[in-house]
Amino acid sequence: MTVTGIEEMLEKAEMLDEHFKKHGRAAVREGGKAFKEKLAENTPVSDVDHSGKGPLKAHTKMGSVTRNTHDEFTVKVGYDKQKGTIARFPNFGTSKQDPQHFIEETQDQTREQILQIFKEHLEL
């Protein structure tokens, strides 16, 4: 990109800002979907359903992409309200259950994939 004057520079900067907003939102959405899919895959399934609401992995969800007060796009990925409160027990463990750390494992496994998604969306 070449710039010859201050007005043109401001115009180009505004175009870049719009480009990053549009593609940034898409990158966050696609990265969230990738994380949600891997989280469902990594979520352990018990042989016994004590709640009667089905396995935890069936309750993974992703919210809408929003912009926070720092003008950054975010998306919440996790479990719904029906079963989300119990996800911490198999993940962190209890006095009778060893921790499985499947949430942290999912973060580690998807980090490179999500960074690649961001790179593809935000390239000029």
C-alpha positions in Angstrom: 0.0 0.0 0.0 1.4 3.4 -1.0 0.4 6.7 0.5 1.1 10.1 -0.9 -0.6 12.6 1.4 -2.0 12.9 5.0 -5.7 12.7 3.7 -4.9 9.6 1.8 -3.1 8.1 4.7 -6.1 8.7 7.0 -8.4 7.2 4.4 -6.3 4.1 4.1 -6.1 3.8 7.9 -9.9 3.9 8.1 -10.1 1.3 5.3 -7.7 -0.9 7.3 -9.8 -0.5 10.4 -12.9 -1.6 8.6 -11.1 -4.5 7.1 -9.9 -5.7 10.5 -13.3 -5.2 12.1 -15.0 -7.3 9.5 -12.4 -10.0 9.3 -11.6 -9.9 13.0 -15.3 -10.8 13.8 -15.2 -13.6 11.3 -11.9 -14.9 12.7 -13.2 -14.9 16.3 -16.4 -16.7 15.2 -14.5 -19.4 13.2 -12.0 -19.9 16.0 -14.8 -20.3 18.5 -16.4 -22.9 16.4 -13.1 -24.8 16.1 -12.7 -24.7 19.9 -16.3 -25.8 20.6 -16.0 -28.8 18.3 -12.7 -29.9 19.9 -14.1 -29.3 23.4 -17.1 -31.5 22.6 -14.7 -34.2 21.3 -12.5 -34.0 24.4 -15.3 -33.9 27.0 -15.4 -37.2 28.9 -18.6 -39.2 28.8 -19.7 -41.1 31.9 -21.4 -44.5 31.7 -24.0 -43.2 34.2 -26.1 -40.1 33.7 -26.9 -38.9 37.2 -28.7 -35.8 36.0 -31.0 -37.3 33.4 -30.0 -34.5 31.0 -27.6 -36.4 28.8 -23.8 -36.3 28.5 -21.9 -33.1 29.2 -20.4 -33.1 25.7 -24.0 -32.6 24.3 -24.2 -29.4 26.3 -21.3 -27.5 24.7 -22.3 -24.1 23.3 -20.9 -21.0 21.8 -22.3 -17.5 22.3 -22.4 -14.6 19.8 -19.4 -12.6 18.9 -19.4 -9.4 20.9 -17.1 -6.4 21.2 -15.8 -5.5 24.7 -15.0 -2.1 26.2 -11.4 -2.3 24.7 -12.9 -2.7 21.2 -11.8 -6.3 21.1 -14.0 -9.1 19.7 -14.8 -12.0 22.0 -16.9 -15.1 22.0 -17.8 -17.3 25.0 -17.4 -21.0 24.5 -18.3 -23.6 27.1 -21.3 -25.4 28.4 -24.9 -24.4 28.8 -26.6 -23.6 32.1 -28.1 -27.0 32.5 -24.8 -28.9 32.9 -22.2 -26.2 32.8 -21.9 -26.0 36.6 -20.7 -29.6 36.9 -18.0 -29.4 34.2 -15.5 -28.3 36.8 -15.8 -31.6 38.7 -14.4 -33.9 36.0 -12.0 -31.2 34.7 -10.4 -30.2 38.1 -11.2 -33.4 40.0 -12.7 -34.0 43.4 -11.7 -35.9 46.5 -13.0 -39.0 44.8 -12.2 -38.3 41.2 -8.8 -37.5 39.6 -8.7 -34.4 37.4 -8.9 -34.9 33.7 -8.0 -31.4 32.5 -9.9 -31.8 29.2 -10.5 -28.0 29.0 -6.9 -27.2 29.2 -6.0 -30.0 26.9 -8.5 -28.6 24.4 -6.9 -25.1 24.7 -3.4 -26.7 24.0 -4.7 -28.8 21.0 -6.5 -25.9 19.3 -4.1 -23.1 19.9 -2.2 -23.5 16.6 -5.3 -24.1 14.6 -7.0 -20.9 16.0 -3.9 -18.8 15.4 -3.9 -20.1 11.8 -7.5 -19.1 11.4 -6.7 -15.6 12.7 -3.7 -15.3 10.3 -5.8 -16.3 7.3 -8.6 -13.9 8.1 -6.5 -10.9 9.0 -3.9 -11.0 6.2 -3.9 -8.0 4.0 
